Amino acid sequence: MKLEEAISKRILSLCKERGLSINKLASMAGFSSSTISSILYGQSKNTGARTILDICEALDMTIYDFYNDPLFKSRDIEGSY
């Protein structure tokens, strides 16, 4: 699985757990809906650490909590270049 796909799945999972729409998360994180959509639909090939941190802050969680998920425990995760 590509890292971008794992990040997308994690964001979608967190939104579902918290009953948030993608638009609501975007608003909470201070992003446009298109920014979040580009991450979720694979158009963003390099989601920066600051972007993930902003999402975490919006969800009131640490970056450790974001990545502390079985999605990120696989040695098969690939990055894009």
N, C-alpha and C positions, 0 to 999 in steps of 0.2 A: 504494500500500500504506500502511496506517496504521502509525504508529510502534510501536504496541503489538504489531501483528502481526510486525513486523520483530524486535522484542525477543524475542518468543516463539519465533520461528524460530531466532534466534541461540542462545538458551538450549538449545533442543532439539538443535541441531546440536552444541553443545559437550558436552552430556551424551552424545550418541551417540559423538562422537570419543573421549571418555574412558571410555566403558563405564559410565556412571553412570545410575542410575535417578533419576527426579524426586524420589522420597522420599529417596534418598541425598544428592542435592544440597541439598534442604531441610534435612536434618539437618546437613550440613557448614556451611551458611550460618547456622544457628541459627534457621530459620523452621519453621513448621508446614507440613505437606504441603499444606494448604488455601491457604496464602499463595502458594506456587509455582504451584499449580493455578489459582488465580484470575488470575495473570499469564498463564499459558500458554493459558487458555481464554477470554481476552478479558473477564473479569469485572472486572479491575483496569484502569481507564481512565487511571490516572496512576501508573505505576511510578516511584517516586522515585529520585533519584540515589543516596541512601543504600542503597536496596535493591539497585540494580545494583552498587554498590561492594561490598556484602556478598557478593553472588554472585561477583564477581570475586575477592575475597579467598579465598573457599572454593575457587575453581578455580585459585588461585595465578597469577593474571594481572592485568594492569593494566586500568584502565577504557579506556585507549587501545586495548589489544588487543581488548577486547570490541567496541568500535565500529569498529575497523579491519577491516571486512568488507564485501564488495560489497553486502550488504543495505542498508547505510547510505549508499551512494554515490549513490543515485538522488535526483534533484530532485523526484521524485513522491511522496516520503514525506509523509504528512499526519498532523497531530496531532489528538487529540480534545479537545473542549472541554466 
